[in-house]
Amino acid sequence: RVDAYLGSLLDGLRERRLLESTNILVVSDHGIASRSPERVIFLDDYVDSDDALVIDRSPILALRPKGLGMDSLFARLDGAHPHLQVYRREEMPERFRFSGNPRIPPIIGIADEGWAIGRRDRFKPEWYTGGEHGYDNELPSMHGILIAHGPAFGAHIEVPAIECIHLYELMADILGIAPAPNDGRAEATAHMRNTTRVSRSTSATWTN
C-alpha cells in the first residue's frame, strides 16, 4: 500500500513536470524485530499484581511500586531473567534520554531483541507472533529507512546512519525558514546536501 501511495505521488509529479524540482523525504518511524511465543518473559514469575502498578509492559517494562517498596521491587527483578535489563529511572543509560522527568516510572525494564514481556495468566501464543518495535534503538533491526530525492540532495550517494531528530533542521534549511529550538543539528545532515544547488533530479539513500 505504501508503495502504491508513493508511486501515485511520483506519477503525479512526473505528469506535472515537477519531479525534477521537488524535494522528497521518505522516512520510517522505526524498524521491526521478529518475536515468538517461545521468547516471553513472564512478569508474574517475579512480581505479583499487588506488588507493582504496571504502566507499560512490552518490550519496555515500566513499573511503580505498590505493595513492595522501591528497593524490594527492584531486587525482585534485577538479574531475574537473562533477557531483561532492569534500571532505576535515575540510572538509565544517558543515550536513552529517559531519566530526567518525574513522570517516568521509577523502574524501567528493557527486553532483549525479539523477546516480549507478558503474564502467564493471560498468555495466548498468537499474541506473540509477528513483529515488534520499541527495543534498544541501537539495534540494527530498530533502524528505519530514509530516502531523499530532489535538487537539495547529493546525487546517488549512500551515507552513514543518522538520528531522525536532525531531519527537522534539514527540512527547515531546505525551506529557508528559521527552525524553532530543538535537539537536532544542521551539520549532522550537511553531507547529504547538494552544495551546487543545481536544479536536477538527484537521490540519496541510506539506512537510518
LOLO-488170 format. One line per 5 residues: number of its first residue (from 1); their letters; for each residue y, x, z of N, C-alpha, C. Coordinates in steps of 0.05 Angstrom, whole numbers, plus 5000, padded with zeros to 4 digits. Example, Ala and Ser with C-alpha at 12.3 -4.5 7.8 and 13.67 -1.06 7.14 Angstrom:
% residues 2
1> as> 4886,5264,5156,4910,5246,5156,4934,5264,5156; 4955,5257,5142,4979,5273,5143,5001,5258,5157
//
This chain:
% residues 208
1> rvday> 4976,5016,5000,5000,5000,5000,5025,5017,5000; 5026,5038,5016,5049,5056,5017,5053,5069,4990; 5031,5078,4977,5032,5090,4950,5045,5070,4931; 5037,5045,4933,5048,5025,4914,5078,5020,4919; 5086,5020,4944,5115,5016,4950,5131,5040,4940
6> lgsll> 5121,5064,4945,5135,5088,4936,5136,5089,4906; 5113,5082,4893,5113,5081,4864,5133,5062,4852; 5135,5038,4865,5155,5018,4856,5183,5029,4859; 5189,5043,4881,5216,5055,4885,5221,5076,4863; 5202,5094,4858,5207,5114,4838,5209,5103,4810
11> dglre> 5193,5083,4804,5195,5070,4777,5222,5057,4774; 5232,5044,4795,5258,5031,4793,5281,5051,4789; 5279,5074,4803,5300,5094,4800,5298,5106,4772; 5274,5110,4763,5270,5122,4736,5281,5103,4714; 5275,5078,4716,5285,5059,4697,5316,5058,4696
16> rrlle> 5328,5063,4719,5357,5062,4721,5370,5089,4716; 5353,5109,4710,5362,5136,4705,5376,5148,4729; 5366,5141,4753,5377,5151,4778,5358,5171,4792; 5334,5174,4782,5314,5191,4796,5324,5220,4798; 5336,5230,4777,5344,5258,4777,5367,5264,4797
21> stnil> 5382,5244,4805,5405,5248,4822,5402,5236,4850; 5378,5226,4856,5373,5213,4882,5357,5231,4900; 5366,5234,4924,5351,5250,4944,5332,5231,4960; 5307,5238,4962,5287,5222,4975,5272,5238,4996; 5269,5227,5019,5253,5239,5041,5230,5220,5048
26> vvsdh> 5206,5229,5046,5182,5213,5054,5172,5226,5080; 5171,5210,5101,5165,5221,5128,5144,5203,5141; 5124,5216,5155,5106,5200,5172,5113,5206,5201; 5108,5187,5218,5117,5190,5246,5097,5207,5262; 5072,5209,5253,5053,5225,5268,5028,5228,5251
31> giasr> 5010,5245,5261,4984,5248,5248,4964,5229,5260; 4938,5236,5256,4917,5218,5267,4892,5235,5272; 4878,5228,5293,4853,5242,5300,4831,5221,5303; 4807,5228,5296,4784,5210,5298,4775,5209,5328; 4767,5185,5336,4756,5183,5363,4729,5168,5361
36> sperv> 4714,5168,5383,4687,5159,5383,4680,5147,5410; 4663,5126,5411,4654,5116,5437,4638,5136,5453; 4630,5158,5441,4617,5180,5455,4636,5198,5469; 4662,5195,5464,4682,5213,5476,4702,5196,5491; 4693,5185,5513,4710,5168,5530,4710,5179,5559
41> ifldd> 4734,5182,5570,4737,5190,5598,4740,5164,5614; 4722,5158,5632,4723,5133,5647,4739,5137,5673; 4763,5125,5673,4781,5129,5695,4769,5119,5722; 4754,5097,5720,4743,5086,5745,4720,5103,5757; 4713,5124,5744,4694,5143,5756,4708,5159,5778
46> yvdsd> 4735,5160,5777,4750,5177,5795,4771,5162,5812; 4781,5140,5801,4802,5126,5815,4796,5096,5815; 4798,5083,5838,4794,5054,5840,4820,5040,5831; 4817,5015,5823,4841,4999,5815,4861,4996,5837; 4852,4997,5862,4871,4995,5885,4885,5021,5891
51> dalvi> 4876,5043,5879,4887,5069,5885,4913,5075,5871; 4916,5064,5846,4939,5071,5830,4946,5049,5811; 4971,5048,5803,4981,5030,5783,4981,5044,5756; 4966,5034,5737,4963,5047,5711,4986,5037,5693; 5004,5055,5686,5027,5048,5669,5019,5051,5640
56> drspi> 5004,5071,5634,4994,5076,5607,4967,5089,5610; 4949,5086,5589,4922,5095,5594,4913,5116,5573; 4916,5112,5548,4902,5129,5529,4918,5133,5503; 4919,5158,5493,4908,5182,5504,4925,5196,5525; 4948,5184,5531,4965,5194,5553,4962,5175,5577
61> lalrp> 4953,5186,5599,4949,5171,5623,4974,5174,5641; 4985,5151,5650,5009,5152,5667,5004,5134,5691; 5006,5146,5715,4998,5132,5740,5020,5134,5761; 5022,5112,5776,5038,5112,5800,5020,5107,5824; 5022,5123,5846,5005,5118,5869,5009,5090,5880
66> kglgm> 4987,5079,5890,4988,5052,5902,4973,5053,5929; 4947,5053,5929,4932,5054,5953,4929,5082,5964; 4931,5102,5947,4929,5130,5955,4957,5143,5954; 4960,5164,5970,4984,5180,5969,4984,5197,5944; 5008,5208,5938,5011,5224,5914,4991,5247,5913
71> dslfa> 4990,5263,5934,4972,5287,5934,4943,5279,5932; 4935,5258,5946,4907,5249,5945,4900,5239,5917; 4917,5224,5904,4912,5214,5877,4910,5237,5858; 4928,5256,5860,4927,5279,5842,4902,5295,5846; 4893,5299,5871,4869,5314,5877,4844,5300,5865
76> rldga> 4844,5273,5864,4822,5259,5853,4818,5265,5823; 4841,5270,5809,4840,5272,5780,4841,5301,5770; 4854,5318,5785,4858,5346,5776,4831,5360,5774; 4824,5367,5749,4798,5381,5744,4774,5362,5745; 4779,5336,5746,4756,5318,5749,4740,5316,5723
81> hphlq> 4753,5319,5700,4739,5317,5674,4748,5340,5656; 4730,5353,5643,4737,5377,5627,4755,5371,5603; 4757,5345,5596,4774,5338,5572,4798,5322,5580; 4806,5325,5605,4831,5311,5615,4847,5331,5631; 4872,5337,5621,4890,5355,5635,4910,5337,5650
86> vyrre> 4913,5343,5676,4929,5326,5693,4952,5342,5705; 4976,5330,5705,5000,5343,5714,5016,5325,5733; 5030,5337,5752,5051,5323,5766,5075,5323,5746; 5091,5302,5748,5113,5299,5729,5131,5324,5728; 5137,5335,5750,5155,5359,5750,5141,5384,5740
91> emper> 5115,5383,5737,5100,5407,5728,5091,5404,5698; 5101,5384,5685,5094,5381,5656,5104,5405,5641; 5089,5415,5621,5098,5437,5605,5125,5431,5592; 5143,5450,5593,5170,5446,5583,5172,5436,5555; 5153,5444,5538,5154,5437,5510,5151,5407,5505
96> frfsg> 5140,5392,5525,5138,5363,5522,5164,5349,5527; 5183,5362,5541,5209,5350,5548,5204,5322,5561; 5186,5323,5581,5177,5297,5592,5174,5300,5623; 5196,5309,5635,5194,5312,5664,5220,5306,5679; 5242,5303,5665,5268,5301,5678,5278,5273,5684
101> nprip> 5262,5253,5680,5272,5226,5684,5255,5212,5706; 5268,5200,5726,5253,5187,5748,5236,5163,5738; 5241,5153,5714,5225,5130,5704,5198,5139,5694; 5195,5165,5690,5169,5176,5681,5150,5174,5705; 5126,5162,5703,5108,5161,5725,5102,5189,5736
106> piigi> 5097,5191,5762,5094,5217,5775,5069,5232,5768; 5048,5219,5758,5024,5233,5750,5018,5227,5721; 5015,5248,5705,5010,5245,5676,4984,5260,5669; 4967,5247,5654,4943,5259,5643,4943,5259,5613; 4933,5280,5601,4932,5283,5572,4903,5288,5564
111> adegw> 4892,5269,5548,4865,5273,5539,4864,5293,5516; 4842,5308,5515,4838,5327,5493,4836,5312,5466; 4840,5327,5445,4839,5315,5418,4812,5300,5413; 4815,5275,5404,4791,5259,5398,4779,5244,5421; 4790,5249,5445,4780,5236,5469,4798,5212,5477
116> aigrr> 4786,5192,5489,4801,5168,5498,4797,5165,5528; 4814,5150,5540,4813,5143,5568,4808,5113,5571; 4788,5105,5585,4782,5077,5588,4770,5070,5615; 4758,5047,5617,4745,5038,5642,4717,5028,5635; 4698,5035,5653,4670,5026,5648,4668,4995,5649
121> drfkp> 4683,4982,5666,4680,4953,5669,4693,4938,5646; 4707,4952,5628,4719,4939,5605,4711,4953,5579; 4690,4968,5580,4682,4985,5557,4670,4968,5535; 4681,4971,5511,4669,4960,5487,4670,4982,5465; 4647,4991,5456,4646,5013,5437,4664,5010,5413
126> ewytg> 4667,4985,5403,4683,4981,5379,4713,4987,5384; 4721,4987,5409,4749,4994,5415,4755,5024,5412; 4734,5040,5410,4738,5069,5410,4728,5082,5383; 4731,5067,5362,4725,5078,5336,4751,5080,5320; 4749,5093,5297,4774,5096,5281,4791,5119,5290
131> gehgy> 4817,5117,5286,4835,5138,5291,4853,5132,5315; 4866,5154,5325,4884,5151,5348,4905,5173,5345; 4929,5167,5355,4950,5187,5356,4961,5188,5385; 4980,5206,5390,4991,5209,5417,4980,5233,5432; 4964,5249,5419,4953,5273,5432,4975,5295,5432
136> dnelp> 4968,5318,5442,4986,5341,5443,4999,5345,5415; 5025,5345,5413,5038,5347,5387,5036,5374,5374; 5025,5394,5388,5020,5420,5375,4994,5420,5359; 4977,5400,5363,4952,5399,5348,4958,5393,5318; 4945,5408,5300,4950,5403,5271,4944,5374,5263
141> smhgi> 4925,5361,5276,4918,5334,5270,4941,5314,5276; 4959,5322,5294,4981,5305,5302,5006,5310,5284; 5005,5330,5267,5027,5335,5249,5029,5314,5227; 5053,5306,5221,5057,5287,5200,5062,5301,5173; 5071,5286,5153,5078,5297,5128,5108,5294,5123
146> liahg> 5119,5311,5107,5147,5308,5099,5149,5318,5070; 5158,5300,5053,5161,5306,5025,5189,5301,5017; 5202,5320,5005,5230,5318,4997,5233,5321,4967; 5250,5304,4955,5254,5305,4926,5284,5300,4921; 5296,5315,4903,5323,5309,4895,5340,5334,4892
151> pafga> 5364,5331,4883,5381,5354,4877,5390,5370,4902; 5387,5358,4926,5395,5372,4950,5374,5393,4959; 5350,5392,4947,5328,5408,4957,5320,5430,4937; 5309,5452,4948,5299,5473,4932,5276,5463,4915; 5272,5476,4892,5252,5467,4873,5224,5478,4878
156> hievp> 5204,5460,4880,5176,5467,4880,5170,5488,4902; 5178,5483,4926,5174,5502,4948,5157,5489,4970; 5143,5505,4985,5128,5497,5009,5138,5513,5032; 5147,5500,5053,5159,5514,5075,5143,5509,5101; 5147,5526,5121,5132,5521,5147,5139,5495,5160
161> aieci> 5122,5486,5178,5127,5461,5192,5153,5462,5208; 5166,5439,5209,5190,5436,5225,5187,5411,5243; 5203,5410,5264,5203,5386,5281,5221,5365,5269; 5212,5340,5271,5227,5318,5259,5254,5313,5271; 5259,5324,5294,5286,5320,5306,5308,5333,5290
166> hlyel> 5301,5351,5272,5321,5365,5256,5329,5349,5231; 5314,5328,5224,5319,5314,5199,5346,5298,5200; 5354,5289,5223,5380,5275,5225,5402,5293,5216; 5402,5318,5226,5423,5337,5217,5422,5342,5187; 5398,5343,5176,5394,5347,5148,5406,5324,5132
171> madil> 5399,5300,5140,5409,5276,5125,5439,5273,5128; 5450,5279,5151,5479,5278,5155,5493,5298,5136; 5481,5322,5134,5493,5342,5117,5492,5334,5088; 5470,5323,5079,5468,5314,5051,5488,5292,5045; 5492,5274,5064,5511,5252,5061,5540,5260,5065
176> giapa> 5544,5284,5075,5571,5293,5080,5585,5279,5103; 5570,5272,5124,5581,5259,5147,5576,5276,5172; 5593,5272,5192,5591,5287,5217,5569,5274,5234; 5549,5289,5242,5527,5277,5259,5537,5271,5287; 5526,5251,5299,5531,5246,5328,5516,5267,5344
181> pndgr> 5523,5271,5369,5509,5291,5385,5479,5285,5385; 5462,5306,5381,5433,5303,5380,5420,5330,5386; 5394,5330,5388,5379,5355,5395,5371,5371,5370; 5377,5361,5346,5369,5375,5322,5388,5398,5316; 5379,5416,5298,5395,5439,5289,5395,5440,5259
186> aeata> 5419,5441,5247,5422,5442,5218,5408,5467,5206; 5409,5489,5220,5397,5514,5210,5367,5512,5208; 5354,5494,5222,5325,5491,5221,5315,5482,5194; 5332,5469,5179,5324,5459,5152,5339,5472,5130; 5355,5493,5136,5371,5506,5115,5355,5517,5093
191> hmrnt> 5330,5527,5099,5313,5539,5079,5302,5519,5059; 5305,5493,5064,5296,5472,5046,5317,5466,5025; 5342,5473,5030,5364,5464,5014,5367,5479,4987; 5377,5465,4967,5384,5477,4942,5413,5485,4944; 5417,5511,4948,5445,5521,4952,5461,5521,4927
196> trvsr> 5448,5519,4903,5463,5519,4878,5476,5492,4872; 5466,5471,4886,5477,5444,4882,5476,5435,4853; 5456,5445,4838,5453,5436,4810,5440,5409,4810; 5451,5390,4794,5441,5363,4793,5417,5362,4775; 5394,5368,4787,5369,5367,4771,5347,5357,4790
201> stsat> 5325,5349,4778,5302,5340,4794,5288,5363,4808; 5287,5362,4834,5273,5383,4849,5255,5370,4869; 5237,5386,4880,5219,5375,4901,5210,5396,4920; 5205,5388,4944,5195,5407,4965,5174,5391,4980; 5152,5404,4987,5130,5391,5001,5120,5409,5023
206> wtn> 5115,5398,5047,5104,5414,5068,5091,5396,5089; 5074,5408,5105,5061,5394,5126,5078,5398,5151; 5084,5376,5164,5102,5378,5188,5085,5381,5213
//
